[in-house]
Amino acid sequence: MTDTTASQVERAAVHLNEDWVAAILGIIVFVLALLGLGGVDLLGWAVKSRLWTDPAQSLAPFGKSYAWLGGLASLALTYLALLAVLSAAASAIRANVGRFAVTFSAVFWLAYLAWDIGGYAHFAAETPAELAKYGVTWSLHLTAEGGYIVALIVGLLIANFFPGVAAWLDEAIRPDLYVKIAIVLLGGAIGITVAGKLNLASAVFVRSLAAIVEAYLIYWPVVYFIARRYFGFSREAAAPLASGISICGVAAAIATGGAIRARSQVAVLVASLVVVFAVIELFLLPFLASTFLAHEPLVAASWIGLAVKTDGAAVAAGGITEALIDAKNVAAGVHYQPGWILGTTTTIKVFIDVFIGVWAFVLAHVWTSYINPNAPGGKAKASEIWERFPKFILGFVLTFALGLAAALILKGQAPALKAVADETTIFRVVFFVLTFFSIGVLSNFRRLWADGLGKLAAVYVVSLFGFVIWVGLFISWLFFHGVKPPLAG
């Protein structure tokens, strides 16, 4: 092969980014789960965790036909499958595959151990029936999703007390990849869930879009004004900060920084700050939502989606919020169909992600046409909307369509459809756990403060807790007040 031919092949080689990888992997897993509708269970070996008082009883294979495996073997198979698939993904995004494989092994076992600890009955038991079943007299009532918080705490401990370990794990600390795969999988489960309630689902979608437009027409200019007027930030710093606080955290800050040709360190600092506050919101908002909004579950779901500023933290917080609110309502004798709270939060985050590309183009046009017309790179192009469009959303849309179509075609096979959704959820849970753990490991508060986040943090505190959270709550109430998930049959 000549040098010219070799260079042409190299240029033609396909290198995927995390968005495409997440879309592909999520679609593959969901399609494999759908094969169960034809009696072919290819994923039933995946591990599921149960509430426990005896650790030996905490794990089991999902599929009954794989019960002979036992819990530990099922966990080992889940690990090996994810190791193989995600190592291939690491190769596709040009990561160091060998190092990823080693560090992912540590990440998986630490994160899943934390998740399993969260299922301890004294932590997770919700109802009197569960307390009686496991022979315990008290519980923190965190639900099984309390394991996410345990994974986050373990990650935070590593980041802040063992920074050398956090640095070593860095290659496998990829919360964006993990949560995007989880969101693609969630699309399929949502499609199955909403098939019987299309009118309600349509109302949720329309209300979600309206809430986003109204919220962000208020959020962005107010944060930008505060940063410029009261904290003296330059336009270059204020714009990414406004996007990071008001739109969607890390992705929005980076997209805005690129759109206005800001120095790279500006977006990096804002992105780091977003992660820190996402951790704070993860600990705070689900418990506030379950305390004050248990009677308005979709208001709570929308609020979480509008207030928490990263995909990983928002979707994970939606999962915890659903678990806590469902536990309260079950205790009161109200049983909602699962998935609607998390689905609403996720729908809002997906719409917000689409909004990032449009907003980045608008800012790029304003900057290159009016504010800094001589900036390198030329005028903004409409193609930037596609370039900045989060491609994993295509995976979410496709799995949603597949799940919806399957549910509409096979209306009489509700148990089989539920099994598909539950099997998909097994993998979604694993990716959520990896997301929580990764967010924790990224949150070295001392290092971030040393990077000069003090003034940025002040703007974030004033904006987020001064009006973003409360405006989001008001708008959520405006659009979702009185809209309830369907009751379980």
Salt bridges, closest charged atoms under 4 A:
GLU18 OE2 - ARG174 NH1 3.22
ASP19 OD1 - LYS180 NZ 2.58
GLU171 OE2 - ARG174 NH2 2.81
GLU236 OE1 - ARG263 NE 3.02
GLU296 OE2 - HIS481 ND1 2.91
GLU384 OE1 - ARG388 NE 3.66
ASP422 OD2 - LYS418 NZ 2.68
